[in-house]
């Protein structure tokens, strides 16, 4: 897949590298701005609690 993308980018190796970097940054931006916020309510990680009552040993009461 990456070879196919690399072969279809225009320009020499430097231009292809810059375009590939811009594409990568665009994908990361889209993930953080749209995909992850959409998926967060669907994930079971929102109900995390941290308290000293369940810490049976190390650091309890200090």
Secondary structure, DSSP 8 states (H G I E B T S, - for coil): -HHHHHHHS-SSHHHHHHHHHHHHHHHHHHIIIIIHHHHHTTSTTS-----STT--STTTT-
